Amino acid sequence: MKIIIINGPNLNLLGKREPEIYGNATFEEYFKKLQQKYPQVQLQYFQSNIEGEIIDKLHEVGFDFDGIILNAAAYTHTSIGIGDAIKGITTPVVEVHISNVHSREDFRHVSYIAPNAKGVIAGFGLKSYELALQAFLD
């Protein structure tokens, strides 16, 4: 099984940025643990702060992978382009958020990803990624 995790803007700052919300671990540290825990899964990781690069990556992997775990971060709430890219590919996407976006600012309650996603997981910290991965494995 081939799964890619795509992270959006500011998630390269995990471990440094707002640790009370996002924790102290870097995503790279967490990703290595996921790879060790799920050796049967061909896991890849991509992060960009640039909307167009995320869209390009979705186009690149969206017909060949078994699943995409997407944390589009702030683009979740603003990017019609990313939502349309998901609509245009065949690989299923699970939308992920580290924090519970519904307990935060009102603008975070709207997702342009969710209508085209297989599902949404939010609020379980970095564990949200593993829950998404398990959704593809089940």
The first five atom37 places (N, CA, C, CB, O) and aatype in JSON, in Angstrom:
{
  "aatype": [12, 11, 9, 9, 9, 9, 2, 7, 14, 2, 10, 2, 10, 10, 7, 11, 1, 6, 14, 6, 9, 18, 7, 2, 0, 16, 13, 6, 6, 18, 13, 11, 11, 10, 5, 5, 11, 18, 14, 5, 19, 5, 10, 5, 18, 13, 5, 15, 2, 9, 6, 7, 6, 9, 9, 3, 11, 10, 8, 6, 19, 7, 13, 3, 13, 3, 7, 9, 9, 10, 2, 0, 0, 0, 18, 16, 8, 16, 15, 9, 7, 9, 7, 3, 0, 9, 11, 7, 9, 16, 16, 14, 19, 19, 6, 19, 8, 9, 15, 2, 19, 8, 15, 1, 6, 3, 13, 1, 8, 19, 15, 18, 9, 0, 14, 2, 0, 11, 7, 19, 9, 0, 7, 13, 7, 10, 11, 15, 18, 6, 10, 0, 10, 5, 0, 13, 10, 3],
  "atom_mask": [
    [1, 1, 1, 1, 1],
    [1, 1, 1, 1, 1],
    [1, 1, 1, 1, 1],
    [1, 1, 1, 1, 1],
    [1, 1, 1, 1, 1],
    [1, 1, 1, 1, 1],
    [1, 1, 1, 1, 1],
    [1, 1, 1, 0, 1],
    [1, 1, 1, 1, 1],
    [1, 1, 1, 1, 1],
    [1, 1, 1, 1, 1],
    [1, 1, 1, 1, 1],
    [1, 1, 1, 1, 1],
    [1, 1, 1, 1, 1],
    [1, 1, 1, 0, 1],
    [1, 1, 1, 1, 1],
    [1, 1, 1, 1, 1],
    [1, 1, 1, 1, 1],
    [1, 1, 1, 1, 1],
    [1, 1, 1, 1, 1],
    [1, 1, 1, 1, 1],
    [1, 1, 1, 1, 1],
    [1, 1, 1, 0, 1],
    [1, 1, 1, 1, 1],
    [1, 1, 1, 1, 1],
    [1, 1, 1, 1, 1],
    [1, 1, 1, 1, 1],
    [1, 1, 1, 1, 1],
    [1, 1, 1, 1, 1],
    [1, 1, 1, 1, 1],
    [1, 1, 1, 1, 1],
    [1, 1, 1, 1, 1],
    [1, 1, 1, 1, 1],
    [1, 1, 1, 1, 1],
    [1, 1, 1, 1, 1],
    [1, 1, 1, 1, 1],
    [1, 1, 1, 1, 1],
    [1, 1, 1, 1, 1],
    [1, 1, 1, 1, 1],
    [1, 1, 1, 1, 1],
    [1, 1, 1, 1, 1],
    [1, 1, 1, 1, 1],
    [1, 1, 1, 1, 1],
    [1, 1, 1, 1, 1],
    [1, 1, 1, 1, 1],
    [1, 1, 1, 1, 1],
    [1, 1, 1, 1, 1],
    [1, 1, 1, 1, 1],
    [1, 1, 1, 1, 1],
    [1, 1, 1, 1, 1],
    [1, 1, 1, 1, 1],
    [1, 1, 1, 0, 1],
    [1, 1, 1, 1, 1],
    [1, 1, 1, 1, 1],
    [1, 1, 1, 1, 1],
    [1, 1, 1, 1, 1],
    [1, 1, 1, 1, 1],
    [1, 1, 1, 1, 1],
    [1, 1, 1, 1, 1],
    [1, 1, 1, 1, 1],
    [1, 1, 1, 1, 1],
    [1, 1, 1, 0, 1],
    [1, 1, 1, 1, 1],
    [1, 1, 1, 1, 1],
    [1, 1, 1, 1, 1],
    [1, 1, 1, 1, 1],
    [1, 1, 1, 0, 1],
    [1, 1, 1, 1, 1],
    [1, 1, 1, 1, 1],
    [1, 1, 1, 1, 1],
    [1, 1, 1, 1, 1],
    [1, 1, 1, 1, 1],
    [1, 1, 1, 1, 1],
    [1, 1, 1, 1, 1],
    [1, 1, 1, 1, 1],
    [1, 1, 1, 1, 1],
    [1, 1, 1, 1, 1],
    [1, 1, 1, 1, 1],
    [1, 1, 1, 1, 1],
    [1, 1, 1, 1, 1],
    [1, 1, 1, 0, 1],
    [1, 1, 1, 1, 1],
    [1, 1, 1, 0, 1],
    [1, 1, 1, 1, 1],
    [1, 1, 1, 1, 1],
    [1, 1, 1, 1, 1],
    [1, 1, 1, 1, 1],
    [1, 1, 1, 0, 1],
    [1, 1, 1, 1, 1],
    [1, 1, 1, 1, 1],
    [1, 1, 1, 1, 1],
    [1, 1, 1, 1, 1],
    [1, 1, 1, 1, 1],
    [1, 1, 1, 1, 1],
    [1, 1, 1, 1, 1],
    [1, 1, 1, 1, 1],
    [1, 1, 1, 1, 1],
    [1, 1, 1, 1, 1],
    [1, 1, 1, 1, 1],
    [1, 1, 1, 1, 1],
    [1, 1, 1, 1, 1],
    [1, 1, 1, 1, 1],
    [1, 1, 1, 1, 1],
    [1, 1, 1, 1, 1],
    [1, 1, 1, 1, 1],
    [1, 1, 1, 1, 1],
    [1, 1, 1, 1, 1],
    [1, 1, 1, 1, 1],
    [1, 1, 1, 1, 1],
    [1, 1, 1, 1, 1],
    [1, 1, 1, 1, 1],
    [1, 1, 1, 1, 1],
    [1, 1, 1, 1, 1],
    [1, 1, 1, 1, 1],
    [1, 1, 1, 1, 1],
    [1, 1, 1, 1, 1],
    [1, 1, 1, 1, 1],
    [1, 1, 1, 1, 1],
    [1, 1, 1, 0, 1],
    [1, 1, 1, 1, 1],
    [1, 1, 1, 1, 1],
    [1, 1, 1, 1, 1],
    [1, 1, 1, 0, 1],
    [1, 1, 1, 1, 1],
    [1, 1, 1, 0, 1],
    [1, 1, 1, 1, 1],
    [1, 1, 1, 1, 1],
    [1, 1, 1, 1, 1],
    [1, 1, 1, 1, 1],
    [1, 1, 1, 1, 1],
    [1, 1, 1, 1, 1],
    [1, 1, 1, 1, 1],
    [1, 1, 1, 1, 1],
    [1, 1, 1, 1, 1],
    [1, 1, 1, 1, 1],
    [1, 1, 1, 1, 1],
    [1, 1, 1, 1, 1],
    [1, 1, 1, 1, 1]
  ],
  "atom_positions": [
    [[0.85, -1.18, 0.0], [0.0, 0.0, 0.0], [0.89, 1.24, 0.0], [-0.96, 0.0, 1.23], [1.88, 1.32, 0.73]],
    [[0.52, 2.2, -0.84], [1.3, 3.43, -1.01], [0.44, 4.62, -0.55], [1.75, 3.61, -2.5], [-0.59, 4.93, -1.14]],
    [[0.91, 5.28, 0.52], [0.2, 6.41, 1.12], [1.14, 7.6, 1.21], [-0.36, 6.04, 2.53], [2.32, 7.44, 1.55]],
    [[0.64, 8.78, 0.91], [1.42, 10.0, 1.08], [0.71, 10.92, 2.07], [1.65, 10.72, -0.27], [-0.51, 11.07, 2.04]],
    [[1.5, 11.52, 2.92], [1.02, 12.58, 3.82], [1.46, 13.9, 3.21], [1.57, 12.4, 5.3], [2.65, 14.11, 2.94]],
    [[0.51, 14.78, 3.0], [0.8, 16.11, 2.47], [0.4, 17.13, 3.53], [0.04, 16.38, 1.11], [-0.75, 17.19, 3.96]],
    [[1.37, 17.93, 3.94], [1.14, 18.97, 4.93], [1.26, 20.34, 4.29], [2.13, 18.84, 6.09], [2.12, 20.58, 3.44]],
    [[0.4, 21.24, 4.71], [0.36, 22.59, 4.19], [1.15, 23.59, 5.02], [0.0, 0.0, 0.0], [2.07, 23.22, 5.75]],
    [[0.77, 24.86, 4.91], [1.57, 25.95, 5.45], [1.76, 25.89, 6.96], [0.94, 27.25, 5.09], [0.86, 25.55, 7.72]],
    [[2.97, 26.25, 7.34], [3.41, 26.4, 8.73], [3.58, 25.08, 9.47], [2.43, 27.24, 9.46], [4.03, 25.09, 10.62]],
    [[3.24, 23.96, 8.85], [3.42, 22.69, 9.54], [4.89, 22.27, 9.57], [2.59, 21.61, 8.88], [5.25, 21.33, 10.29]],
    [[5.73, 22.95, 8.81], [7.17, 22.76, 8.93], [7.69, 23.3, 10.27], [7.91, 23.44, 7.76], [8.82, 23.01, 10.65]],
    [[6.88, 24.07, 10.97], [7.26, 24.65, 12.26], [6.79, 23.81, 13.45], [6.69, 26.06, 12.38], [6.94, 24.23, 14.6]],
    [[6.23, 22.63, 13.2], [5.81, 21.79, 14.32], [7.0, 21.54, 15.23], [5.22, 20.45, 13.81], [8.12, 21.33, 14.78]],
    [[6.73, 21.56, 16.52], [7.78, 21.43, 17.51], [8.26, 22.78, 18.02], [0.0, 0.0, 0.0], [8.85, 22.87, 19.1]],
    [[8.0, 23.83, 17.24], [8.39, 25.19, 17.61], [7.17, 26.09, 17.75], [9.35, 25.77, 16.57], [7.1, 26.94, 18.64]],
    [[6.21, 25.91, 16.86], [5.04, 26.79, 16.75], [3.95, 26.38, 17.73], [4.49, 26.77, 15.32], [3.52, 25.22, 17.74]],
    [[3.5, 27.29, 18.55], [2.37, 27.1, 19.45], [2.32, 25.68, 20.04], [1.09, 27.4, 18.73], [1.37, 24.94, 19.77]],
    [[3.32, 25.32, 20.83], [3.37, 23.95, 21.36], [2.16, 23.59, 22.22], [4.62, 23.76, 22.17], [1.84, 22.41, 22.36]],
    [[1.47, 24.58, 22.78], [0.28, 24.29, 23.58], [-0.86, 23.76, 22.71], [-0.18, 25.54, 24.31], [-1.76, 23.09, 23.22]],
    [[-0.82, 24.05, 21.41], [-1.82, 23.53, 20.46], [-1.26, 22.34, 19.69], [-2.25, 24.64, 19.48], [-1.95, 21.33, 19.54]],
    [[-0.02, 22.46, 19.21], [0.53, 21.49, 18.27], [1.55, 20.53, 18.85], [1.16, 22.22, 17.16], [1.98, 19.6, 18.17]],
    [[1.95, 20.73, 20.12], [2.92, 19.82, 20.75], [4.35, 20.22, 20.49], [0.0, 0.0, 0.0], [4.63, 21.24, 19.85]],
    [[5.27, 19.4, 21.0], [6.71, 19.71, 20.94], [7.48, 18.91, 19.9], [7.32, 19.49, 22.28], [8.64, 19.2, 19.64]],
    [[6.87, 17.92, 19.32], [7.56, 17.06, 18.36], [7.56, 17.68, 16.97], [6.91, 15.66, 18.33], [6.59, 18.32, 16.57]],
    [[8.65, 17.47, 16.24], [8.67, 17.87, 14.84], [7.91, 16.81, 14.04], [10.14, 18.06, 14.31], [7.77, 15.67, 14.48]],
    [[7.44, 17.19, 12.86], [6.73, 16.2, 12.06], [7.68, 15.13, 11.56], [6.02, 16.87, 10.88], [7.29, 13.97, 11.43]],
    [[8.9, 15.5, 11.28], [9.88, 14.52, 10.79], [10.1, 13.42, 11.82], [11.22, 15.22, 10.45], [10.21, 12.25, 11.47]],
    [[10.18, 13.8, 13.11], [10.33, 12.8, 14.18], [9.13, 11.88, 14.22], [10.51, 13.49, 15.56], [9.27, 10.66, 14.31]],
    [[7.96, 12.46, 14.14], [6.73, 11.68, 14.16], [6.63, 10.76, 12.93], [5.51, 12.61, 14.22], [6.23, 9.6, 13.05]],
    [[6.99, 11.28, 11.77], [6.91, 10.51, 10.53], [7.8, 9.27, 10.6], [7.3, 11.37, 9.33], [7.41, 8.2, 10.15]],
    [[8.99, 9.41, 11.15], [9.89, 8.25, 11.31], [9.26, 7.17, 12.18], [11.24, 8.7, 11.92], [9.39, 5.98, 11.9]],
    [[8.56, 7.59, 13.23], [7.88, 6.62, 14.1], [6.76, 5.91, 13.34], [7.3, 7.33, 15.35], [6.57, 4.7, 13.49]],
    [[6.02, 6.65, 12.52], [4.97, 6.03, 11.7], [5.57, 5.0, 10.74], [4.2, 7.1, 10.9], [5.03, 3.9, 10.6]],
    [[6.67, 5.35, 10.1], [7.32, 4.42, 9.18], [7.76, 3.14, 9.9], [8.54, 5.09, 8.5], [7.64, 2.05, 9.35]],
    [[8.27, 3.29, 11.1], [8.7, 2.12, 11.88], [7.51, 1.27, 12.31], [9.49, 2.57, 13.11], [7.59, 0.04, 12.31]],
    [[6.41, 1.91, 12.69], [5.24, 1.2, 13.17], [4.48, 0.49, 12.05], [4.3, 2.16, 13.89], [3.84, -0.53, 12.27]],
    [[4.57, 1.05, 10.82], [3.83, 0.5, 9.68], [4.79, 0.18, 8.53], [2.74, 1.5, 9.2], [4.72, 0.8, 7.47]],
    [[5.7, -0.79, 8.74], [6.68, -1.09, 7.69], [6.06, -1.66, 6.42], [7.71, -2.07, 8.21], [6.67, -1.63, 5.35]],
    [[4.84, -2.19, 6.53], [4.16, -2.76, 5.37], [3.58, -1.7, 4.44], [3.04, -3.68, 5.84], [3.14, -2.0, 3.34]],
    [[3.59, -0.44, 4.9], [3.04, 0.67, 4.11], [4.2, 1.48, 3.53], [2.11, 1.57, 4.98], [5.14, 1.83, 4.24]],
    [[4.1, 1.76, 2.26], [5.08, 2.62, 1.61], [4.64, 4.06, 1.85], [5.21, 2.3, 0.06], [3.83, 4.61, 1.11]],
    [[5.2, 4.66, 2.91], [4.81, 6.01, 3.33], [5.73, 7.05, 2.73], [4.81, 6.12, 4.86], [6.95, 6.91, 2.74]],
    [[5.12, 8.12, 2.21], [5.88, 9.27, 1.73], [5.35, 10.51, 2.42], [5.79, 9.41, 0.19], [4.24, 10.53, 2.95]],
    [[6.17, 11.56, 2.4], [5.8, 12.8, 3.08], [6.19, 13.99, 2.21], [6.47, 12.9, 4.47], [7.27, 14.02, 1.62]],
    [[5.3, 14.97, 2.15], [5.54, 16.21, 1.4], [4.95, 17.36, 2.21], [4.92, 16.15, -0.04], [3.85, 17.25, 2.74]],
    [[5.69, 18.45, 2.29], [5.2, 19.66, 2.95], [5.53, 20.86, 2.1], [5.8, 19.81, 4.38], [6.62, 20.95, 1.53]],
    [[4.58, 21.79, 2.02], [4.82, 23.04, 1.32], [3.98, 24.15, 1.94], [4.51, 22.91, -0.19], [2.87, 23.92, 2.42]],
    [[4.55, 25.33, 1.93], [3.83, 26.53, 2.35], [3.15, 27.21, 1.17], [4.79, 27.52, 3.04], [2.51, 28.25, 1.31]],
    [[3.28, 26.6, -0.02], [2.81, 27.22, -1.25], [1.62, 26.42, -1.81], [3.96, 27.3, -2.3], [1.74, 25.23, -2.1]],
    [[0.5, 27.09, -1.95], [-0.74, 26.45, -2.4], [-0.56, 25.7, -3.72], [-1.84, 27.5, -2.55], [-0.99, 24.56, -3.85]],
    [[0.07, 26.33, -4.7], [0.24, 25.71, -6.01], [1.07, 24.44, -5.95], [0.0, 0.0, 0.0], [0.82, 23.5, -6.7]],
    [[2.06, 24.4, -5.07], [2.87, 23.18, -4.93], [2.05, 22.04, -4.35], [4.1, 23.45, -4.04], [2.26, 20.88, -4.71]],
    [[1.14, 22.35, -3.45], [0.25, 21.32, -2.89], [-0.67, 20.79, -3.98], [-0.58, 21.88, -1.7], [-0.88, 19.58, -4.09]],
    [[-1.21, 21.68, -4.79], [-2.07, 21.27, -5.91], [-1.27, 20.42, -6.89], [-2.66, 22.51, -6.63], [-1.75, 19.38, -7.34]],
    [[-0.06, 20.84, -7.23], [0.79, 20.05, -8.13], [1.05, 18.66, -7.57], [2.12, 20.78, -8.39], [1.02, 17.68, -8.31]],
    [[1.31, 18.56, -6.27], [1.58, 17.25, -5.66], [0.33, 16.37, -5.7], [2.07, 17.43, -4.2], [0.42, 15.17, -5.96]],
    [[-0.83, 16.96, -5.43], [-2.08, 16.19, -5.54], [-2.28, 15.65, -6.95], [-3.28, 17.06, -5.14], [-2.68, 14.5, -7.12]],
    [[-2.0, 16.48, -7.96], [-2.1, 16.03, -9.36], [-1.1, 14.91, -9.64], [-1.87, 17.21, -10.33], [-1.42, 13.95, -10.34]],
    [[0.09, 15.03, -9.1], [1.16, 14.05, -9.34], [0.83, 12.68, -8.75], [2.48, 14.56, -8.75], [1.05, 11.66, -9.41]],
    [[0.31, 12.64, -7.53], [0.09, 11.36, -6.84], [-1.36, 10.9, -6.88], [0.53, 11.48, -5.41], [-1.66, 9.78, -6.46]],
    [[-2.25, 11.73, -7.36], [-3.68, 11.48, -7.24], [-4.29, 10.42, -8.11], [0.0, 0.0, 0.0], [-5.51, 10.22, -8.1]],
    [[-3.46, 9.71, -8.87], [-3.97, 8.62, -9.71], [-3.2, 7.33, -9.48], [-3.89, 9.01, -11.18], [-3.6, 6.28, -9.99]],
    [[-2.11, 7.39, -8.71], [-1.24, 6.22, -8.54], [-1.14, 5.72, -7.11], [0.14, 6.56, -9.03], [-0.73, 4.58, -6.88]],
    [[-1.52, 6.53, -6.13], [-1.38, 6.15, -4.73], [-2.68, 5.52, -4.23], [-1.0, 7.37, -3.86], [-3.74, 5.7, -4.82]],
    [[-2.57, 4.78, -3.13], [-3.74, 4.17, -2.53], [-4.47, 5.13, -1.6], [-3.34, 2.91, -1.76], [-5.66, 4.95, -1.31]],
    [[-3.76, 6.14, -1.12], [-4.4, 7.1, -0.24], [-3.55, 8.34, -0.02], [0.0, 0.0, 0.0], [-2.32, 8.3, -0.12]],
    [[-4.23, 9.43, 0.27], [-3.58, 10.71, 0.58], [-4.13, 11.17, 1.92], [-3.83, 11.79, -0.56], [-5.35, 11.26, 2.12]],
    [[-3.22, 11.46, 2.84], [-3.58, 12.08, 4.11], [-3.18, 13.53, 3.98], [-2.87, 11.38, 5.36], [-2.0, 13.84, 3.82]],
    [[-4.15, 14.42, 4.04], [-3.91, 15.83, 3.75], [-4.25, 16.71, 4.94], [-4.71, 16.27, 2.54], [-5.38, 16.74, 5.41]],
    [[-3.24, 17.42, 5.42], [-3.47, 18.5, 6.38], [-3.13, 19.78, 5.62], [-2.59, 18.34, 7.7], [-1.98, 20.21, 5.59]],
    [[-4.13, 20.38, 5.03], [-3.91, 21.59, 4.23], [-3.77, 22.82, 5.11], [-5.06, 21.78, 3.26], [-3.58, 23.93, 4.61]],
    [[-3.85, 22.63, 6.43], [-3.69, 23.71, 7.4], [-4.63, 24.87, 7.04], [-2.21, 24.2, 7.44], [-5.8, 24.63, 6.75]],
    [[-4.14, 26.09, 7.06], [-5.0, 27.25, 6.8], [-5.64, 27.21, 5.41], [-4.2, 28.53, 6.95], [-6.71, 27.79, 5.22]],
    [[-5.0, 26.54, 4.45], [-5.6, 26.44, 3.11], [-6.91, 25.65, 3.13], [-4.62, 25.78, 2.14], [-7.72, 25.78, 2.21]],
    [[-7.12, 24.85, 4.16], [-8.38, 24.11, 4.3], [-9.56, 25.06, 4.2], [-8.41, 23.35, 5.64], [-10.6, 24.74, 3.62]],
    [[-9.39, 26.23, 4.79], [-10.48, 27.19, 4.95], [-10.51, 28.27, 3.88], [-10.38, 27.83, 6.3], [-11.39, 29.13, 3.89]],
    [[-9.55, 28.23, 2.95], [-9.45, 29.3, 1.95], [-9.29, 28.83, 0.52], [-8.31, 30.19, 2.29], [-9.58, 29.59, -0.41]],
    [[-8.84, 27.59, 0.31], [-8.41, 27.18, -1.03], [-9.46, 26.38, -1.79], [-7.15, 26.37, -0.92], [-9.62, 25.18, -1.59]],
    [[-10.16, 27.08, -2.64], [-11.07, 26.4, -3.57], [-10.24, 25.55, -4.53], [-11.95, 27.43, -4.35], [-10.69, 24.49, -4.96]],
    [[-9.04, 26.01, -4.87], [-8.16, 25.29, -5.79], [-7.76, 23.91, -5.27], [0.0, 0.0, 0.0], [-7.77, 22.94, -6.03]],
    [[-7.43, 23.81, -4.0], [-7.08, 22.51, -3.42], [-8.33, 21.62, -3.38], [-6.48, 22.67, -2.0], [-8.25, 20.43, -3.68]],
    [[-9.46, 22.19, -3.02], [-10.71, 21.42, -3.04], [-11.02, 20.88, -4.43], [0.0, 0.0, 0.0], [-11.41, 19.72, -4.58]],
    [[-10.83, 21.72, -5.44], [-11.07, 21.28, -6.82], [-10.06, 20.22, -7.26], [-11.0, 22.47, -7.77], [-10.41, 19.3, -7.99]],
    [[-8.81, 20.34, -6.81], [-7.79, 19.34, -7.16], [-8.19, 17.97, -6.61], [-6.41, 19.75, -6.62], [-8.03, 16.96, -7.29]],
    [[-8.71, 17.94, -5.39], [-9.14, 16.68, -4.79], [-10.32, 16.1, -5.57], [-9.53, 16.89, -3.31], [-10.4, 14.89, -5.78]],
    [[-11.21, 16.96, -5.99], [-12.36, 16.52, -6.79], [-11.91, 15.91, -8.12], [-13.32, 17.69, -7.05], [-12.58, 15.04, -8.67]],
    [[-10.77, 16.38, -8.64], [-10.31, 15.94, -9.95], [-9.44, 14.7, -9.96], [0.0, 0.0, 0.0], [-9.09, 14.21, -11.03]],
    [[-9.08, 14.17, -8.79], [-8.22, 12.98, -8.75], [-9.03, 11.76, -8.3], [-7.02, 13.21, -7.79], [-10.15, 11.88, -7.82]],
    [[-8.43, 10.58, -8.47], [-9.13, 9.35, -8.1], [-8.67, 8.77, -6.77], [-8.95, 8.33, -9.18], [-9.4, 7.99, -6.16]],
    [[-7.49, 9.12, -6.31], [-7.0, 8.62, -5.03], [-7.8, 9.24, -3.9], [-5.49, 8.93, -4.86], [-7.97, 10.46, -3.85]],
    [[-8.31, 8.41, -2.97], [-9.08, 8.97, -1.86], [-8.2, 9.79, -0.92], [-9.75, 7.84, -1.09], [-7.02, 9.5, -0.72]],
    [[-8.81, 10.83, -0.35], [-8.13, 11.77, 0.54], [-8.83, 11.77, 1.9], [-8.1, 13.2, -0.08], [-10.06, 11.83, 1.97]],
    [[-8.03, 11.7, 2.95], [-8.56, 11.92, 4.3], [-7.99, 13.25, 4.79], [-8.19, 10.74, 5.28], [-6.77, 13.44, 4.85]],
    [[-8.89, 14.15, 5.15], [-8.5, 15.46, 5.69], [-8.15, 15.28, 7.17], [-9.65, 16.52, 5.51], [-8.89, 14.65, 7.92]],
    [[-7.01, 15.84, 7.56], [-6.53, 15.69, 8.93], [-6.21, 17.06, 9.52], [-5.28, 14.78, 8.97], [-5.72, 17.96, 8.83]],
    [[-6.49, 17.19, 10.81], [-6.06, 18.37, 11.57], [-5.56, 17.92, 12.93], [-7.23, 19.4, 11.73], [-6.14, 17.03, 13.55]],
    [[-4.5, 18.53, 13.38], [-3.91, 18.21, 14.68], [-4.82, 18.71, 15.79], [-2.5, 18.83, 14.81], [-5.08, 17.99, 16.76]],
    [[-5.3, 19.93, 15.65], [-6.19, 20.51, 16.66], [-7.65, 20.26, 16.28], [-5.92, 22.02, 16.82], [-7.95, 19.89, 15.15]],
    [[-8.53, 20.47, 17.23], [-9.96, 20.39, 16.95], [-10.37, 21.74, 16.36], [-10.79, 20.04, 18.24], [-10.62, 22.69, 17.1]],
    [[-10.45, 21.82, 15.06], [-10.73, 23.08, 14.39], [-12.1, 23.64, 14.78], [-10.67, 22.9, 12.88], [-12.32, 24.85, 14.66]],
    [[-13.0, 22.8, 15.23], [-14.34, 23.27, 15.6], [-14.39, 23.92, 16.98], [-15.31, 22.11, 15.55], [-15.4, 24.52, 17.35]],
    [[-13.3, 23.8, 17.72], [-13.24, 24.48, 19.02], [-12.4, 25.75, 18.93], [-12.66, 23.53, 20.08], [-12.11, 26.39, 19.94]],
    [[-12.03, 26.11, 17.72], [-11.2, 27.29, 17.5], [-12.01, 28.39, 16.81], [-9.96, 26.92, 16.65], [-13.24, 28.38, 16.86]],
    [[-11.34, 29.32, 16.18], [-12.02, 30.46, 15.55], [-13.06, 30.0, 14.53], [-10.98, 31.38, 14.86], [-12.92, 28.94, 13.91]],
    [[-14.09, 30.82, 14.37], [-15.2, 30.47, 13.47], [-14.75, 30.19, 12.04], [-16.22, 31.59, 13.45], [-15.29, 29.29, 11.39]],
    [[-13.76, 30.94, 11.54], [-13.35, 30.73, 10.15], [-12.78, 29.33, 9.93], [-12.31, 31.77, 9.74], [-12.76, 28.84, 8.81]],
    [[-12.32, 28.68, 11.01], [-11.76, 27.33, 10.89], [-12.86, 26.25, 10.82], [-10.83, 27.04, 12.07], [-12.55, 25.07, 10.66]],
    [[-14.1, 26.63, 10.94], [-15.2, 25.67, 10.9], [-15.61, 25.33, 9.48], [-16.39, 26.22, 11.67], [-16.42, 24.42, 9.27]],
    [[-15.08, 26.04, 8.49], [-15.42, 25.81, 7.08], [-14.24, 25.12, 6.4], [-15.77, 27.15, 6.35], [-13.09, 25.55, 6.53]],
    [[-14.53, 24.05, 5.67], [-13.49, 23.32, 4.94], [-13.86, 23.2, 3.47], [-13.26, 21.92, 5.55], [-14.97, 22.77, 3.13]],
    [[-12.94, 23.59, 2.6], [-13.11, 23.37, 1.16], [-12.6, 21.99, 0.75], [-12.38, 24.46, 0.37], [-12.74, 21.6, -0.4]],
    [[-12.01, 21.26, 1.71], [-11.49, 19.92, 1.46], [-12.58, 18.88, 1.73], [-10.25, 19.65, 2.34], [-12.78, 17.97, 0.93]],
    [[-13.26, 19.01, 2.87], [-14.18, 17.99, 3.38], [-15.23, 17.5, 2.37], [-14.88, 18.52, 4.57], [-15.48, 16.3, 2.33]],
    [[-15.84, 18.38, 1.56], [-16.87, 17.87, 0.65], [-16.36, 16.85, -0.37], [-17.48, 19.01, -0.09], [-17.14, 16.08, -0.93]],
    [[-15.05, 16.84, -0.6], [-14.48, 15.91, -1.58], [-13.59, 14.85, -0.94], [-13.68, 16.68, -2.6], [-12.94, 14.07, -1.64]],
    [[-13.55, 14.81, 0.39], [-12.7, 13.87, 1.12], [-13.47, 12.62, 1.5], [-12.12, 14.53, 2.36], [-14.7, 12.62, 1.63]],
    [[-12.73, 11.55, 1.68], [-13.3, 10.3, 2.17], [-13.77, 10.48, 3.61], [-12.28, 9.15, 2.08], [-14.77, 9.89, 4.02]],
    [[-13.05, 11.29, 4.38], [-13.39, 11.53, 5.77], [-12.53, 12.64, 6.34], [0.0, 0.0, 0.0], [-11.61, 13.14, 5.69]],
    [[-12.84, 13.02, 7.58], [-12.13, 14.09, 8.27], [-11.8, 13.63, 9.68], [-12.97, 15.41, 8.3], [-12.66, 13.09, 10.38]],
    [[-10.56, 13.83, 10.09], [-10.11, 13.5, 11.45], [-9.47, 14.75, 12.03], [-9.11, 12.28, 11.46], [-8.57, 15.33, 11.42]],
    [[-9.93, 15.16, 13.2], [-9.41, 16.39, 13.81], [-9.39, 16.27, 15.32], [-10.25, 17.61, 13.38], [-10.26, 15.65, 15.93]],
    [[-8.37, 16.9, 15.91], [-8.37, 17.07, 17.35], [-7.62, 16.04, 18.16], [0.0, 0.0, 0.0], [-7.67, 16.09, 19.38]],
    [[-6.94, 15.11, 17.53], [-6.23, 14.06, 18.26], [-4.72, 14.26, 18.25], [-6.57, 12.72, 17.68], [-3.97, 13.31, 18.43]],
    [[-4.28, 15.49, 18.04], [-2.85, 15.75, 17.98], [-2.25, 15.06, 16.77], [0.0, 0.0, 0.0], [-2.94, 14.82, 15.77]],
    [[-0.98, 14.73, 16.86], [-0.33, 14.03, 15.76], [-0.94, 12.65, 15.52], [1.17, 13.89, 16.03], [-0.84, 12.11, 14.42]],
    [[-1.58, 12.09, 16.52], [-2.26, 10.8, 16.39], [-3.32, 10.84, 15.27], [-2.93, 10.4, 17.73], [-3.71, 9.8, 14.74]],
    [[-3.79, 12.05, 14.93], [-4.77, 12.18, 13.84], [-4.25, 11.56, 12.55], [-5.12, 13.67, 13.6], [-5.02, 10.97, 11.79]],
    [[-2.94, 11.68, 12.29], [-2.36, 11.11, 11.08], [-2.43, 9.58, 11.11], [-0.9, 11.57, 10.91], [-2.75, 8.94, 10.11]],
    [[-2.13, 9.0, 12.25], [-2.18, 7.55, 12.36], [-3.62, 7.04, 12.23], [-1.58, 7.09, 13.7], [-3.85, 5.99, 11.62]],
    [[-4.57, 7.77, 12.78], [-5.97, 7.39, 12.64], [-6.38, 7.4, 11.16], [-6.87, 8.34, 13.45], [-7.12, 6.52, 10.71]],
    [[-5.9, 8.39, 10.42], [-6.17, 8.44, 8.97], [-5.52, 7.26, 8.26], [-5.67, 9.77, 8.37], [-6.13, 6.65, 7.38]],
    [[-4.31, 6.94, 8.63], [-3.61, 5.82, 8.03], [-4.37, 4.52, 8.31], [-2.16, 5.73, 8.57], [-4.52, 3.68, 7.42]],
    [[-4.85, 4.36, 9.53], [-5.63, 3.16, 9.87], [-6.92, 3.08, 9.06], [-5.94, 3.14, 11.37], [-7.39, 1.99, 8.73]],
    [[-7.5, 4.23, 8.75], [-8.72, 4.24, 7.93], [-8.45, 3.64, 6.55], [-9.27, 5.67, 7.79], [-9.31, 2.98, 5.98]],
    [[-7.25, 3.87, 6.01], [-6.9, 3.29, 4.71], [-6.58, 1.81, 4.85], [-5.71, 4.03, 4.1], [-6.83, 1.04, 3.91]],
    [[-6.04, 1.39, 5.97], [-5.65, -0.01, 6.16], [-6.84, -0.91, 6.44], [-4.65, -0.12, 7.28], [-6.78, -2.1, 6.15]],
    [[-7.9, -0.37, 6.99], [-9.08, -1.18, 7.35], [-9.93, -1.53, 6.15], [-9.93, -0.46, 8.37], [-10.95, -2.2, 6.29]]
  ]
}
